[in-house]
């Protein structure tokens, strides 16, 4: 079994507001991520949120996510990862994704390609690359759970990536959206333009 962990408990400091409920096309920003995850063979997916973000919680439940509350979100991304990992029993799991909640252009196809590239039990860290640039989401063998539980501060899986380069399995992706997340207003505007381009292509 493989689970997904969607990290959605950030404060949105660089954006200056809660960004995950912003409209993007016909959905909220976070809904695009939830939609991508829902249409994959993941056995379960968690949405890690701040307790006060009631709207995001409601949206996550609507899309079938298991909600994980992180009251310690001010401690950084590592606290959100650990809150979700505490819900996971290694006995019945082969691996887990760390998925950014502010990466609305990610697709089910990308996640599926990473799953197909994964060899359980080999301590792999499966990472998508676009033209030699490392992107997200990242799939970790369950072996790395304990090491991630020891990480502190506003860091995620990149600590392990840097520490264990020999365990990285690179998966080349022809879609640059694996490099794109929304930190600032300009990123949000860029996502709106990209989505309109995609919709125009489909209509034509």
C-alpha positions in Angstrom: 0.0 0.0 0.0 1.0 3.6 -0.7 -0.4 6.6 1.1 -0.4 10.3 0.2 0.4 13.2 2.6 -0.9 16.5 1.4 0.8 19.4 3.3 -1.7 22.2 3.7 -0.9 23.7 7.1 1.3 26.6 6.0 0.7 30.2 7.0 1.0 31.6 3.5 3.3 34.3 4.8 4.8 35.2 1.4 1.4 35.4 -0.1 0.0 37.5 2.8 -3.2 35.5 3.0 -4.7 32.0 3.1 -4.0 30.9 -0.4 -5.4 27.4 -0.6 -9.0 28.5 -0.7 -8.4 31.1 -3.5 -10.4 30.4 -6.6 -8.6 28.9 -9.6 -10.8 28.1 -12.5 -13.9 26.4 -11.2 -12.3 25.1 -8.0 -10.4 26.3 -5.0 -6.6 26.0 -5.3 -6.4 23.1 -2.8 -9.1 21.2 -4.7 -6.9 20.8 -7.8 -4.4 18.9 -5.6 -7.1 16.9 -3.9 -8.6 16.0 -7.3 -5.2 14.9 -8.7 -4.6 12.6 -5.7 -8.2 11.2 -5.7 -7.8 9.8 -9.2 -4.7 7.8 -8.4 -4.4 4.3 -6.9 -3.2 5.6 -3.5 -4.8 3.6 -0.8 -5.4 6.6 1.5 -4.5 10.2 1.5 -4.1 12.6 4.5 -4.7 16.4 4.4 -2.6 18.1 7.1 -4.2 21.4 8.1 -4.3 24.1 10.8 -7.2 23.5 13.2 -8.6 27.0 12.4 -8.8 26.4 8.6 -12.4 25.1 8.7 -13.0 25.7 5.0 -10.0 23.7 4.0 -11.1 20.9 6.3 -14.6 20.9 4.8 -13.1 20.8 1.3 -10.7 18.0 2.2 -13.5 15.9 3.6 -15.6 16.5 0.4 -12.7 15.0 -1.7 -12.3 12.0 0.6 -9.1 13.0 2.4 -8.5 11.9 6.0 -8.0 15.1 8.0 -4.9 15.5 10.2 -4.9 18.6 12.5 -1.6 20.3 13.2 -1.8 22.8 16.1 2.0 23.0 16.0 2.1 24.4 12.4 4.2 27.3 13.5 7.1 24.8 14.1 7.3 24.4 10.3 6.7 21.8 7.7 8.4 19.0 9.6 5.7 19.1 12.2 3.0 18.6 9.6 4.9 15.6 8.1 5.2 14.1 11.5 1.6 14.5 12.4 0.6 12.5 9.4 3.3 9.9 9.8 2.0 9.2 13.3 -1.2 8.0 11.6 0.7 5.4 9.6 1.6 1.9 10.7 4.7 0.6 8.9 3.4 -2.9 9.0 0.9 -2.4 6.2 2.6 0.3 4.1 5.3 0.2 1.4 5.7 3.9 0.9 4.2 7.4 1.1 4.1 10.6 -0.9 4.8 14.1 0.4 2.6 16.4 -1.7 2.5 20.2 -1.6 -0.9 21.7 -1.0 0.0 24.7 -3.1 1.0 22.8 -6.2 -2.4 23.0 -8.1 -1.0 22.1 -11.6 0.1 18.6 -10.5 -1.7 15.8 -12.2 -2.8 12.2 -11.5 -0.7 11.1 -14.4 2.5 12.4 -12.8 1.7 10.7 -9.5 0.9 7.4 -11.3 4.2 7.5 -13.2 6.1 7.8 -9.9 4.1 4.9 -8.4 4.9 2.7 -11.4 8.6 3.6 -11.0 8.7 2.6 -7.3 10.3 -0.6 -6.1 9.1 -1.3 -2.6 11.6 -2.5 0.0 14.7 -0.9 -1.7 14.7 2.2 0.5 14.1 4.4 -2.6 13.3 8.1 -2.7 11.4 8.5 -6.0 11.7 12.1 -7.4 10.4 13.6 -10.5 12.8 15.7 -12.7 12.1 18.1 -15.5 15.3 18.9 -17.5 17.5 18.0 -14.6 15.6 20.1 -12.2 14.1 18.4 -9.1 10.4 18.7 -8.5 7.5 17.5 -6.4 5.8 15.4 -5.2 8.3 12.9 -3.8 7.6 9.2 -3.0 9.5 7.7 0.0 9.9 4.1 0.9 8.4 3.5 4.4 12.0 2.8 5.6 12.4 6.6 5.8 9.6 7.2 8.3 11.8 7.2 11.4 14.3 9.5 9.9 11.6 12.0 8.9 10.2 11.8 12.4 13.5 13.2 13.7 13.6 16.2 11.4 12.9 19.6 12.9 12.0 23.1 11.6 10.5 24.4 8.4 12.0 21.6 6.2 10.6 18.6 4.6 11.9 15.6 2.7 14.7 17.5 1.1 16.9 16.9 4.1 16.8 13.2 3.3 17.3 13.8 -0.4 20.5 15.7 0.4 21.7 13.1 3.0 21.1 10.0 0.8 21.7 10.9 -2.8 22.5 7.2 -3.5 18.9 6.3 -2.7 17.3 8.7 -5.2 15.5 7.2 -8.1 15.1 9.9 -10.8 12.0 9.8 -12.9 12.0 12.1 -15.9 8.8 14.0 -16.4 8.0 16.0 -19.5 5.8 18.4 -17.6 7.3 21.4 -15.9 4.4 21.8 -13.5 6.4 19.5 -11.1 8.6 22.6 -10.5 5.7 25.0 -9.8 4.0 25.9 -6.6 2.3 29.1 -5.4 4.2 31.2 -2.9 3.5 34.7 -4.2 0.7 36.6 -6.0 2.7 36.4 -9.3 2.6 32.6 -9.0 -1.1 32.6 -8.5 -1.6 34.8 -11.6 0.7 32.5 -13.6 -1.4 29.5 -12.5 -4.6 31.2 -13.7 -3.0 31.9 -17.1 -1.7 28.3 -17.4 -5.1 26.9 -16.6 -6.8 29.0 -19.2 -4.3 27.9 -21.8 -5.0 24.2 -20.9 -8.7 24.7 -21.2 -8.4 26.5 -24.5 -6.3 23.6 -25.9 -8.9 21.1 -24.8 -11.7 23.1 -26.4 -9.8 23.4 -29.7 
